[in-house]
Amino acid sequence: MKVLMKPIEMIAWFDLDGIPRPIRFRVNGEVYKVHQVSNISEEKLAGNRIKIYRCQSEIGGQPTIFFK
């Protein structure tokens, strides 16, 4: 699996607890729809708490897993 650390643009909705749920995101000008969020984890990177989302989408008819 190829790991790229690059910024993305994301559209999300927030549940009643204030947790964002991704709907779509854009990488390199291409827009991908999130079909399923399979896991949400929390990590600490350089002293900052971040949430890691494991999402599944389709690219060219093939299911693809993304981490955001």
PQR file of N, CA, C, O and H, with PARSE charges and radii, in Angstrom:
ATOM      1  N   MET A   1       0.843  -1.163   0.000 -0.4000 1.5000
ATOM      2  CA  MET A   1       0.000   0.000   0.000 -0.0000 2.0000
ATOM      3  C   MET A   1       0.890   1.229   0.000  0.5500 1.7000
ATOM      4  O   MET A   1       1.875   1.289   0.736 -0.5500 1.4000
ATOM      5  N   LYS A   2       0.546   2.211  -0.825 -0.4000 1.5000
ATOM      6  CA  LYS A   2       1.306   3.444  -0.941 -0.0000 2.0000
ATOM      7  C   LYS A   2       0.718   4.482   0.011  0.5500 1.7000
ATOM      8  O   LYS A   2      -0.488   4.727  -0.009 -0.5500 1.4000
ATOM      9  H   LYS A   2      -0.254   2.162  -1.423  0.4000 1.0000
ATOM     10  N   VAL A   3       1.558   5.091   0.843 -0.4000 1.5000
ATOM     11  CA  VAL A   3       1.100   6.079   1.817 -0.0000 2.0000
ATOM     12  C   VAL A   3       1.596   7.445   1.379  0.5500 1.7000
ATOM     13  O   VAL A   3       2.793   7.646   1.177 -0.5500 1.4000
ATOM     14  H   VAL A   3       2.538   4.892   0.859  0.4000 1.0000
ATOM     15  N   LEU A   4       0.668   8.381   1.234 -0.4000 1.5000
ATOM     16  CA  LEU A   4       0.992   9.757   0.868 -0.0000 2.0000
ATOM     17  C   LEU A   4       0.509  10.681   1.978  0.5500 1.7000
ATOM     18  O   LEU A   4      -0.647  10.599   2.393 -0.5500 1.4000
ATOM     19  H   LEU A   4      -0.305   8.218   1.398  0.4000 1.0000
ATOM     20  N   MET A   5       1.373  11.549   2.454 -0.4000 1.5000
ATOM     21  CA  MET A   5       0.984  12.539   3.451 -0.0000 2.0000
ATOM     22  C   MET A   5       0.815  13.866   2.733  0.5500 1.7000
ATOM     23  O   MET A   5       1.781  14.610   2.560 -0.5500 1.4000
ATOM     24  H   MET A   5       2.312  11.616   2.116  0.4000 1.0000
ATOM     25  N   LYS A   6      -0.403  14.165   2.316 -0.4000 1.5000
ATOM     26  CA  LYS A   6      -0.664  15.423   1.634 -0.0000 2.0000
ATOM     27  C   LYS A   6      -2.012  15.956   2.085  0.5500 1.7000
ATOM     28  O   LYS A   6      -2.906  15.184   2.430 -0.5500 1.4000
ATOM     29  H   LYS A   6      -1.187  13.561   2.457  0.4000 1.0000
ATOM     30  N   PRO A   7      -2.159  17.266   2.084 -0.5600 1.5000
ATOM     31  CA  PRO A   7      -3.438  17.849   2.507  0.2800 2.0000
ATOM     32  C   PRO A   7      -4.547  17.548   1.502  0.5500 1.7000
ATOM     33  O   PRO A   7      -4.301  17.433   0.301 -0.5500 1.4000
ATOM     34  N   ILE A   8      -5.761  17.422   2.009 -0.4000 1.5000
ATOM     35  CA  ILE A   8      -6.929  17.186   1.163 -0.0000 2.0000
ATOM     36  C   ILE A   8      -8.024  18.166   1.564  0.5500 1.7000
ATOM     37  O   ILE A   8      -7.986  18.732   2.657 -0.5500 1.4000
ATOM     38  H   ILE A   8      -5.961  17.515   2.985  0.4000 1.0000
ATOM     39  N   GLU A   9      -8.991  18.364   0.688 -0.4000 1.5000
ATOM     40  CA  GLU A   9     -10.197  19.118   1.000 -0.0000 2.0000
ATOM     41  C   GLU A   9     -11.296  18.095   1.244  0.5500 1.7000
ATOM     42  O   GLU A   9     -11.393  17.099   0.528 -0.5500 1.4000
ATOM     43  H   GLU A   9      -9.022  17.903  -0.199  0.4000 1.0000
ATOM     44  N   MET A  10     -12.139  18.346   2.274 -0.4000 1.5000
ATOM     45  CA  MET A  10     -13.149  17.358   2.634 -0.0000 2.0000
ATOM     46  C   MET A  10     -14.471  18.042   2.962  0.5500 1.7000
ATOM     47  O   MET A  10     -14.495  19.107   3.580 -0.5500 1.4000
ATOM     48  H   MET A  10     -12.060  19.155   2.856  0.4000 1.0000
ATOM     49  N   ILE A  11     -15.566  17.421   2.543 -0.4000 1.5000
ATOM     50  CA  ILE A  11     -16.907  17.827   2.944 -0.0000 2.0000
ATOM     51  C   ILE A  11     -17.394  16.787   3.932  0.5500 1.7000
ATOM     52  O   ILE A  11     -17.321  15.587   3.667 -0.5500 1.4000
ATOM     53  H   ILE A  11     -15.546  16.556   2.041  0.4000 1.0000
ATOM     54  N   ALA A  12     -17.898  17.252   5.086 -0.4000 1.5000
ATOM     55  CA  ALA A  12     -18.326  16.334   6.142 -0.0000 2.0000
ATOM     56  C   ALA A  12     -19.590  16.854   6.801  0.5500 1.7000
ATOM     57  O   ALA A  12     -19.911  18.039   6.704 -0.5500 1.4000
ATOM     58  H   ALA A  12     -17.957  18.227   5.301  0.4000 1.0000
ATOM     59  N   TRP A  13     -20.300  15.969   7.467 -0.4000 1.5000
ATOM     60  CA  TRP A  13     -21.392  16.369   8.348 -0.0000 2.0000
ATOM     61  C   TRP A  13     -20.993  15.984   9.759  0.5500 1.7000
ATOM     62  O   TRP A  13     -20.171  15.090   9.957 -0.5500 1.4000
ATOM     63  H   TRP A  13     -20.039  15.006   7.546  0.4000 1.0000
ATOM     64  N   PHE A  14     -21.576  16.659  10.740 -0.4000 1.5000
ATOM     65  CA  PHE A  14     -21.230  16.441  12.139 -0.0000 2.0000
ATOM     66  C   PHE A  14     -22.416  15.844  12.878  0.5500 1.7000
ATOM     67  O   PHE A  14     -23.549  16.297  12.722 -0.5500 1.4000
ATOM     68  H   PHE A  14     -22.245  17.385  10.579  0.4000 1.0000
ATOM     69  N   ASP A  15     -22.143  14.805  13.700 -0.4000 1.5000
ATOM     70  CA  ASP A  15     -23.224  14.219  14.488 -0.0000 2.0000
ATOM     71  C   ASP A  15     -23.461  15.072  15.738  0.5500 1.7000
ATOM     72  O   ASP A  15     -22.807  16.100  15.916 -0.5500 1.4000
ATOM     73  H   ASP A  15     -21.222  14.436  13.827  0.4000 1.0000
ATOM     74  N   LEU A  16     -24.378  14.660  16.592 -0.4000 1.5000
ATOM     75  CA  LEU A  16     -24.747  15.450  17.772 -0.0000 2.0000
ATOM     76  C   LEU A  16     -23.603  15.606  18.766  0.5500 1.7000
ATOM     77  O   LEU A  16     -23.594  16.551  19.554 -0.5500 1.4000
ATOM     78  H   LEU A  16     -24.909  13.825  16.447  0.4000 1.0000
ATOM     79  N   ASP A  17     -22.630  14.681  18.736 -0.4000 1.5000
ATOM     80  CA  ASP A  17     -21.469  14.774  19.624 -0.0000 2.0000
ATOM     81  C   ASP A  17     -20.360  15.641  19.031  0.5500 1.7000
ATOM     82  O   ASP A  17     -19.335  15.844  19.681 -0.5500 1.4000
ATOM     83  H   ASP A  17     -22.637  13.913  18.095  0.4000 1.0000
ATOM     84  N   GLY A  18     -20.538  16.159  17.811 -0.4000 1.5000
ATOM     85  CA  GLY A  18     -19.546  17.005  17.165 -0.0000 2.0000
ATOM     86  C   GLY A  18     -18.469  16.245  16.422  0.5500 1.7000
ATOM     87  O   GLY A  18     -17.438  16.819  16.071 -0.5500 1.4000
ATOM     88  H   GLY A  18     -21.370  15.994  17.282  0.4000 1.0000
ATOM     89  N   ILE A  19     -18.689  14.967  16.175 -0.4000 1.5000
ATOM     90  CA  ILE A  19     -17.710  14.151  15.456 -0.0000 2.0000
ATOM     91  C   ILE A  19     -17.968  14.271  13.954  0.5500 1.7000
ATOM     92  O   ILE A  19     -19.077  13.990  13.500 -0.5500 1.4000
ATOM     93  H   ILE A  19     -19.527  14.501  16.460  0.4000 1.0000
ATOM     94  N   PRO A  20     -16.951  14.690  13.164 -0.5600 1.5000
ATOM     95  CA  PRO A  20     -17.164  14.810  11.715  0.2800 2.0000
ATOM     96  C   PRO A  20     -17.244  13.448  11.027  0.5500 1.7000
ATOM     97  O   PRO A  20     -16.522  12.515  11.379 -0.5500 1.4000
ATOM     98  N   ARG A  21     -18.124  13.356  10.052 -0.4000 1.5000
ATOM     99  CA  ARG A  21     -18.278  12.153   9.223 -0.0000 2.0000
ATOM    100  C   ARG A  21     -18.053  12.556   7.772  0.5500 1.7000
ATOM    101  O   ARG A  21     -18.849  13.321   7.227 -0.5500 1.4000
ATOM    102  H   ARG A  21     -18.710  14.114   9.766  0.4000 1.0000
ATOM    103  N   PRO A  22     -16.996  12.068   7.130 -0.5600 1.5000
ATOM    104  CA  PRO A  22     -16.692  12.496   5.757  0.2800 2.0000
ATOM    105  C   PRO A  22     -17.730  12.023   4.745  0.5500 1.7000
ATOM    106  O   PRO A  22     -18.248  10.910   4.835 -0.5500 1.4000
ATOM    107  N   ILE A  23     -18.023  12.900   3.774 -0.4000 1.5000
ATOM    108  CA  ILE A  23     -18.951  12.583   2.690 -0.0000 2.0000
ATOM    109  C   ILE A  23     -18.186  12.475   1.371  0.5500 1.7000
ATOM    110  O   ILE A  23     -18.299  11.478   0.657 -0.5500 1.4000
ATOM    111  H   ILE A  23     -17.602  13.804   3.701  0.4000 1.0000
ATOM    112  N   ARG A  24     -17.402  13.522   1.055 -0.4000 1.5000
ATOM    113  CA  ARG A  24     -16.588  13.550  -0.162 -0.0000 2.0000
ATOM    114  C   ARG A  24     -15.260  14.221   0.155  0.5500 1.7000
ATOM    115  O   ARG A  24     -15.162  15.010   1.094 -0.5500 1.4000
ATOM    116  H   ARG A  24     -17.310  14.331   1.634  0.4000 1.0000
ATOM    117  N   PHE A  25     -14.238  13.902  -0.636 -0.4000 1.5000
ATOM    118  CA  PHE A  25     -12.968  14.586  -0.493 -0.0000 2.0000
ATOM    119  C   PHE A  25     -12.301  14.748  -1.857  0.5500 1.7000
ATOM    120  O   PHE A  25     -12.593  14.014  -2.801 -0.5500 1.4000
ATOM    121  H   PHE A  25     -14.318  13.261  -1.399  0.4000 1.0000
ATOM    122  N   ARG A  26     -11.396  15.730  -1.937 -0.4000 1.5000
ATOM    123  CA  ARG A  26     -10.714  16.034  -3.187 -0.0000 2.0000
ATOM    124  C   ARG A  26      -9.206  15.908  -2.984  0.5500 1.7000
ATOM    125  O   ARG A  26      -8.639  16.487  -2.058 -0.5500 1.4000
ATOM    126  H   ARG A  26     -11.158  16.326  -1.170  0.4000 1.0000
ATOM    127  N   VAL A  27      -8.570  15.138  -3.868 -0.4000 1.5000
ATOM    128  CA  VAL A  27      -7.122  14.959  -3.879 -0.0000 2.0000
ATOM    129  C   VAL A  27      -6.647  15.193  -5.310  0.5500 1.7000
ATOM    130  O   VAL A  27      -7.153  14.570  -6.242 -0.5500 1.4000
ATOM    131  H   VAL A  27      -9.031  14.667  -4.620  0.4000 1.0000
ATOM    132  N   ASN A  28      -5.686  16.081  -5.484 -0.4000 1.5000
ATOM    133  CA  ASN A  28      -5.127  16.388  -6.813 -0.0000 2.0000
ATOM    134  C   ASN A  28      -6.211  16.756  -7.825  0.5500 1.7000
ATOM    135  O   ASN A  28      -6.109  16.385  -8.995 -0.5500 1.4000
ATOM    136  H   ASN A  28      -5.275  16.587  -4.726  0.4000 1.0000
ATOM    137  N   GLY A  29      -7.241  17.476  -7.396 -0.4000 1.5000
ATOM    138  CA  GLY A  29      -8.297  17.915  -8.298 -0.0000 2.0000
ATOM    139  C   GLY A  29      -9.364  16.880  -8.589  0.5500 1.7000
ATOM    140  O   GLY A  29     -10.338  17.194  -9.273 -0.5500 1.4000
ATOM    141  H   GLY A  29      -7.324  17.777  -6.446  0.4000 1.0000
ATOM    142  N   GLU A  30      -9.220  15.656  -8.098 -0.4000 1.5000
ATOM    143  CA  GLU A  30     -10.209  14.589  -8.315 -0.0000 2.0000
ATOM    144  C   GLU A  30     -11.088  14.460  -7.076  0.5500 1.7000
ATOM    145  O   GLU A  30     -10.584  14.465  -5.953 -0.5500 1.4000
ATOM    146  H   GLU A  30      -8.429  15.401  -7.542  0.4000 1.0000
ATOM    147  N   VAL A  31     -12.402  14.343  -7.276 -0.4000 1.5000
ATOM    148  CA  VAL A  31     -13.352  14.228  -6.175 -0.0000 2.0000
ATOM    149  C   VAL A  31     -13.755  12.770  -6.013  0.5500 1.7000
ATOM    150  O   VAL A  31     -14.103  12.099  -6.985 -0.5500 1.4000
ATOM    151  H   VAL A  31     -12.811  14.339  -8.188  0.4000 1.0000
ATOM    152  N   TYR A  32     -13.704  12.282  -4.760 -0.4000 1.5000
ATOM    153  CA  TYR A  32     -14.075  10.911  -4.436 -0.0000 2.0000
ATOM    154  C   TYR A  32     -15.192  10.924  -3.405  0.5500 1.7000
ATOM    155  O   TYR A  32     -15.141  11.681  -2.435 -0.5500 1.4000
ATOM    156  H   TYR A  32     -13.422  12.828  -3.971  0.4000 1.0000
ATOM    157  N   LYS A  33     -16.197  10.091  -3.614 -0.4000 1.5000
ATOM    158  CA  LYS A  33     -17.295   9.946  -2.665 -0.0000 2.0000
ATOM    159  C   LYS A  33     -16.945   8.838  -1.686  0.5500 1.7000
ATOM    160  O   LYS A  33     -16.479   7.771  -2.086 -0.5500 1.4000
ATOM    161  H   LYS A  33     -16.238   9.476  -4.401  0.4000 1.0000
ATOM    162  N   VAL A  34     -17.172   9.095  -0.393 -0.4000 1.5000
ATOM    163  CA  VAL A  34     -16.905   8.097   0.639 -0.0000 2.0000
ATOM    164  C   VAL A  34     -18.112   7.173   0.718  0.5500 1.7000
ATOM    165  O   VAL A  34     -19.218   7.622   1.019 -0.5500 1.4000
ATOM    166  H   VAL A  34     -17.550   9.962  -0.069  0.4000 1.0000
ATOM    167  N   HIS A  35     -17.909   5.888   0.450 -0.4000 1.5000
ATOM    168  CA  HIS A  35     -18.998   4.921   0.502 -0.0000 2.0000
ATOM    169  C   HIS A  35     -19.175   4.349   1.902  0.5500 1.7000
ATOM    170  O   HIS A  35     -20.296   4.048   2.312 -0.5500 1.4000
ATOM    171  H   HIS A  35     -17.010   5.524   0.205  0.4000 1.0000
ATOM    172  N   GLN A  36     -18.075   4.196   2.638 -0.4000 1.5000
ATOM    173  CA  GLN A  36     -18.159   3.579   3.964 -0.0000 2.0000
ATOM    174  C   GLN A  36     -16.979   4.036   4.817  0.5500 1.7000
ATOM    175  O   GLN A  36     -15.847   4.099   4.338 -0.5500 1.4000
ATOM    176  H   GLN A  36     -17.165   4.440   2.305  0.4000 1.0000
ATOM    177  N   VAL A  37     -17.250   4.354   6.082 -0.4000 1.5000
ATOM    178  CA  VAL A  37     -16.198   4.618   7.066 -0.0000 2.0000
ATOM    179  C   VAL A  37     -16.104   3.371   7.926  0.5500 1.7000
ATOM    180  O   VAL A  37     -17.041   3.038   8.651 -0.5500 1.4000
ATOM    181  H   VAL A  37     -18.170   4.302   6.471  0.4000 1.0000
ATOM    182  N   SER A  38     -14.969   2.677   7.846 -0.4000 1.5000
ATOM    183  CA  SER A  38     -14.859   1.408   8.561 -0.0000 2.0000
ATOM    184  C   SER A  38     -14.215   1.543   9.933  0.5500 1.7000
ATOM    185  O   SER A  38     -14.450   0.708  10.806 -0.5500 1.4000
ATOM    186  H   SER A  38     -14.208   2.946   7.257  0.4000 1.0000
ATOM    187  N   ASN A  39     -13.399   2.591  10.142 -0.4000 1.5000
ATOM    188  CA  ASN A  39     -12.712   2.721  11.421 -0.0000 2.0000
ATOM    189  C   ASN A  39     -12.332   4.178  11.653  0.5500 1.7000
ATOM    190  O   ASN A  39     -11.940   4.876  10.718 -0.5500 1.4000
ATOM    191  H   ASN A  39     -13.208   3.270   9.433  0.4000 1.0000
ATOM    192  N   ILE A  40     -12.448   4.641  12.899 -0.4000 1.5000
ATOM    193  CA  ILE A  40     -11.983   5.961  13.302 -0.0000 2.0000
ATOM    194  C   ILE A  40     -11.065   5.760  14.494  0.5500 1.7000
ATOM    195  O   ILE A  40     -11.467   5.189  15.507 -0.5500 1.4000
ATOM    196  H   ILE A  40     -12.766   4.074  13.659  0.4000 1.0000
ATOM    197  N   SER A  41      -9.824   6.234  14.369 -0.4000 1.5000
ATOM    198  CA  SER A  41      -8.883   6.131  15.481 -0.0000 2.0000
ATOM    199  C   SER A  41      -8.301   7.509  15.772  0.5500 1.7000
ATOM    200  O   SER A  41      -8.401   8.423  14.955 -0.5500 1.4000
ATOM    201  H   SER A  41      -9.498   6.698  13.546  0.4000 1.0000
ATOM    202  N   GLU A  42      -7.698   7.643  16.934 -0.4000 1.5000
ATOM    203  CA  GLU A  42      -7.109   8.909  17.331 -0.0000 2.0000
ATOM    204  C   GLU A  42      -5.626   8.701  17.621  0.5500 1.7000
ATOM    205  O   GLU A  42      -5.245   7.747  18.299 -0.5500 1.4000
ATOM    206  H   GLU A  42      -7.616   6.900  17.598  0.4000 1.0000
ATOM    207  N   GLU A  43      -4.797   9.601  17.100 -0.4000 1.5000
ATOM    208  CA  GLU A  43      -3.352   9.531  17.307 -0.0000 2.0000
ATOM    209  C   GLU A  43      -2.841  10.894  17.733  0.5500 1.7000
ATOM    210  O   GLU A  43      -3.532  11.906  17.615 -0.5500 1.4000
ATOM    211  H   GLU A  43      -5.107  10.376  16.548  0.4000 1.0000
ATOM    212  N   LYS A  44      -1.622  10.895  18.229 -0.4000 1.5000
ATOM    213  CA  LYS A  44      -0.974  12.139  18.609 -0.0000 2.0000
ATOM    214  C   LYS A  44       0.232  12.325  17.696  0.5500 1.7000
ATOM    215  O   LYS A  44       1.143  11.498  17.703 -0.5500 1.4000
ATOM    216  H   LYS A  44      -1.060  10.073  18.325  0.4000 1.0000
ATOM    217  N   LEU A  45       0.250  13.394  16.914 -0.4000 1.5000
ATOM    218  CA  LEU A  45       1.316  13.662  15.965 -0.0000 2.0000
ATOM    219  C   LEU A  45       1.906  15.031  16.272  0.5500 1.7000
ATOM    220  O   LEU A  45       1.217  16.044  16.155 -0.5500 1.4000
ATOM    221  H   LEU A  45      -0.491  14.066  16.909  0.4000 1.0000
ATOM    222  N   ALA A  46       3.161  15.066  16.658 -0.4000 1.5000
ATOM    223  CA  ALA A  46       3.866  16.309  17.008 -0.0000 2.0000
ATOM    224  C   ALA A  46       3.115  17.069  18.102  0.5500 1.7000
ATOM    225  O   ALA A  46       3.057  18.298  18.077 -0.5500 1.4000
ATOM    226  H   ALA A  46       3.720  14.242  16.753  0.4000 1.0000
ATOM    227  N   GLY A  47       2.549  16.346  19.049 -0.4000 1.5000
ATOM    228  CA  GLY A  47       1.837  16.961  20.164 -0.0000 2.0000
ATOM    229  C   GLY A  47       0.402  17.345  19.865  0.5500 1.7000
ATOM    230  O   GLY A  47      -0.294  17.850  20.746 -0.5500 1.4000
ATOM    231  H   GLY A  47       2.596  15.347  19.068  0.4000 1.0000
ATOM    232  N   ASN A  48      -0.059  17.116  18.639 -0.4000 1.5000
ATOM    233  CA  ASN A  48      -1.428  17.451  18.254 -0.0000 2.0000
ATOM    234  C   ASN A  48      -2.246  16.179  18.110  0.5500 1.7000
ATOM    235  O   ASN A  48      -1.809  15.221  17.471 -0.5500 1.4000
ATOM    236  H   ASN A  48       0.506  16.705  17.924  0.4000 1.0000
ATOM    237  N   ARG A  49      -3.431  16.169  18.701 -0.4000 1.5000
ATOM    238  CA  ARG A  49      -4.324  15.021  18.541 -0.0000 2.0000
ATOM    239  C   ARG A  49      -5.015  15.104  17.192  0.5500 1.7000
ATOM    240  O   ARG A  49      -5.573  16.141  16.832 -0.5500 1.4000
ATOM    241  H   ARG A  49      -3.786  16.947  19.220  0.4000 1.0000
ATOM    242  N   ILE A  50      -4.975  14.008  16.450 -0.4000 1.5000
ATOM    243  CA  ILE A  50      -5.615  13.953  15.142 -0.0000 2.0000
ATOM    244  C   ILE A  50      -6.477  12.703  15.061  0.5500 1.7000
ATOM    245  O   ILE A  50      -6.201  11.704  15.725 -0.5500 1.4000
ATOM    246  H   ILE A  50      -4.522  13.166  16.743  0.4000 1.0000
ATOM    247  N   LYS A  51      -7.518  12.765  14.246 -0.4000 1.5000
ATOM    248  CA  LYS A  51      -8.372  11.610  14.000 -0.0000 2.0000
ATOM    249  C   LYS A  51      -8.012  11.028  12.642  0.5500 1.7000
ATOM    250  O   LYS A  51      -7.863  11.756  11.660 -0.5500 1.4000
ATOM    251  H   LYS A  51      -7.742  13.576  13.706  0.4000 1.0000
ATOM    252  N   ILE A  52      -7.875   9.717  12.600 -0.4000 1.5000
ATOM    253  CA  ILE A  52      -7.570   8.995  11.366 -0.0000 2.0000
ATOM    254  C   ILE A  52      -8.832   8.232  10.957  0.5500 1.7000
ATOM    255  O   ILE A  52      -9.348   7.418  11.723 -0.5500 1.4000
ATOM    256  H   ILE A  52      -7.995   9.126  13.398  0.4000 1.0000
ATOM    257  N   TYR A  53      -9.322   8.502   9.750 -0.4000 1.5000
ATOM    258  CA  TYR A  53     -10.508   7.838   9.228 -0.0000 2.0000
ATOM    259  C   TYR A  53     -10.080   6.833   8.173  0.5500 1.7000
ATOM    260  O   TYR A  53      -9.335   7.168   7.252 -0.5500 1.4000
ATOM    261  H   TYR A  53      -8.902   9.163   9.128  0.4000 1.0000
ATOM    262  N   ARG A  54     -10.551   5.608   8.308 -0.4000 1.5000
ATOM    263  CA  ARG A  54     -10.330   4.592   7.280 -0.0000 2.0000
ATOM    264  C   ARG A  54     -11.622   4.503   6.478  0.5500 1.7000
ATOM    265  O   ARG A  54     -12.646   4.038   6.979 -0.5500 1.4000
ATOM    266  H   ARG A  54     -11.157   5.337   9.056  0.4000 1.0000
ATOM    267  N   CYS A  55     -11.563   4.955   5.221 -0.4000 1.5000
ATOM    268  CA  CYS A  55     -12.753   5.058   4.384 -0.0000 2.0000
ATOM    269  C   CYS A  55     -12.597   4.193   3.144  0.5500 1.7000
ATOM    270  O   CYS A  55     -11.487   3.923   2.687 -0.5500 1.4000
ATOM    271  H   CYS A  55     -10.731   5.333   4.814  0.4000 1.0000
ATOM    272  N   GLN A  56     -13.737   3.767   2.611 -0.4000 1.5000
ATOM    273  CA  GLN A  56     -13.741   2.985   1.384 -0.0000 2.0000
ATOM    274  C   GLN A  56     -14.498   3.757   0.317  0.5500 1.7000
ATOM    275  O   GLN A  56     -15.553   4.335   0.578 -0.5500 1.4000
ATOM    276  H   GLN A  56     -14.639   3.987   2.982  0.4000 1.0000
ATOM    277  N   SER A  57     -13.945   3.757  -0.884 -0.4000 1.5000
ATOM    278  CA  SER A  57     -14.533   4.430  -2.024 -0.0000 2.0000
ATOM    279  C   SER A  57     -14.297   3.558  -3.250  0.5500 1.7000
ATOM    280  O   SER A  57     -13.644   2.519  -3.159 -0.5500 1.4000
ATOM    281  H   SER A  57     -13.088   3.287  -1.096  0.4000 1.0000
ATOM    282  N   GLU A  58     -14.825   3.974  -4.392 -0.4000 1.5000
ATOM    283  CA  GLU A  58     -14.597   3.245  -5.635 -0.0000 2.0000
ATOM    284  C   GLU A  58     -13.838   4.114  -6.610  0.5500 1.7000
ATOM    285  O   GLU A  58     -14.194   5.271  -6.834 -0.5500 1.4000
ATOM    286  H   GLU A  58     -15.356   4.818  -4.467  0.4000 1.0000
ATOM    287  N   ILE A  59     -12.789   3.552  -7.190 -0.4000 1.5000
ATOM    288  CA  ILE A  59     -12.037   4.227  -8.235 -0.0000 2.0000
ATOM    289  C   ILE A  59     -11.966   3.275  -9.418  0.5500 1.7000
ATOM    290  O   ILE A  59     -11.380   2.197  -9.324 -0.5500 1.4000
ATOM    291  H   ILE A  59     -12.500   2.612  -7.007  0.4000 1.0000
ATOM    292  N   GLY A  60     -12.561   3.676 -10.520 -0.4000 1.5000
ATOM    293  CA  GLY A  60     -12.567   2.826 -11.714 -0.0000 2.0000
ATOM    294  C   GLY A  60     -13.291   1.506 -11.492  0.5500 1.7000
ATOM    295  O   GLY A  60     -12.929   0.496 -12.095 -0.5500 1.4000
ATOM    296  H   GLY A  60     -13.038   4.552 -10.596  0.4000 1.0000
ATOM    297  N   GLY A  61     -14.309   1.498 -10.637 -0.4000 1.5000
ATOM    298  CA  GLY A  61     -15.061   0.282 -10.359 -0.0000 2.0000
ATOM    299  C   GLY A  61     -14.406  -0.642  -9.340  0.5500 1.7000
ATOM    300  O   GLY A  61     -14.974  -1.681  -9.001 -0.5500 1.4000
ATOM    301  H   GLY A  61     -14.603   2.319 -10.147  0.4000 1.0000
ATOM    302  N   GLN A  62     -13.241  -0.291  -8.852 -0.4000 1.5000
ATOM    303  CA  GLN A  62     -12.518  -1.106  -7.859 -0.0000 2.0000
ATOM    304  C   GLN A  62     -12.659  -0.473  -6.474  0.5500 1.7000
ATOM    305  O   GLN A  62     -12.428   0.727  -6.330 -0.5500 1.4000
ATOM    306  H   GLN A  62     -12.780   0.552  -9.127  0.4000 1.0000
ATOM    307  N   PRO A  63     -13.031  -1.246  -5.454 -0.5600 1.5000
ATOM    308  CA  PRO A  63     -13.060  -0.691  -4.099  0.2800 2.0000
ATOM    309  C   PRO A  63     -11.648  -0.342  -3.622  0.5500 1.7000
ATOM    310  O   PRO A  63     -10.726  -1.148  -3.742 -0.5500 1.4000
ATOM    311  N   THR A  64     -11.493   0.855  -3.087 -0.4000 1.5000
ATOM    312  CA  THR A  64     -10.194   1.355  -2.642 -0.0000 2.0000
ATOM    313  C   THR A  64     -10.320   1.881  -1.213  0.5500 1.7000
ATOM    314  O   THR A  64     -11.322   2.512  -0.876 -0.5500 1.4000
ATOM    315  H   THR A  64     -12.242   1.511  -2.990  0.4000 1.0000
ATOM    316  N   ILE A  65      -9.325   1.630  -0.377 -0.4000 1.5000
ATOM    317  CA  ILE A  65      -9.338   2.086   1.009 -0.0000 2.0000
ATOM    318  C   ILE A  65      -8.440   3.300   1.150  0.5500 1.7000
ATOM    319  O   ILE A  65      -7.311   3.319   0.659 -0.5500 1.4000
ATOM    320  H   ILE A  65      -8.511   1.117  -0.652  0.4000 1.0000
ATOM    321  N   PHE A  66      -8.961   4.316   1.830 -0.4000 1.5000
ATOM    322  CA  PHE A  66      -8.220   5.541   2.088 -0.0000 2.0000
ATOM    323  C   PHE A  66      -8.129   5.762   3.586  0.5500 1.7000
ATOM    324  O   PHE A  66      -9.031   5.378   4.331 -0.5500 1.4000
ATOM    325  H   PHE A  66      -9.878   4.301   2.229  0.4000 1.0000
ATOM    326  N   PHE A  67      -7.036   6.382   4.032 -0.4000 1.5000
ATOM    327  CA  PHE A  67      -6.882   6.831   5.408 -0.0000 2.0000
ATOM    328  C   PHE A  67      -6.801   8.345   5.357  0.5500 1.7000
ATOM    329  O   PHE A  67      -5.980   8.908   4.633 -0.5500 1.4000
ATOM    330  H   PHE A  67      -6.304   6.693   3.427  0.4000 1.0000
ATOM    331  N   LYS A  68      -7.669   9.011   6.141 -0.4000 1.5000
ATOM    332  CA  LYS A  68      -7.647  10.466   6.166 -0.0000 2.0000
ATOM    333  C   LYS A  68      -7.454  10.931   7.572  0.5500 1.7000
ATOM    334  O   LYS A  68      -7.405  12.135   7.823 -0.5500 1.4000
ATOM    335  H   LYS A  68      -8.335   8.554   6.729  0.4000 1.0000
TER
END
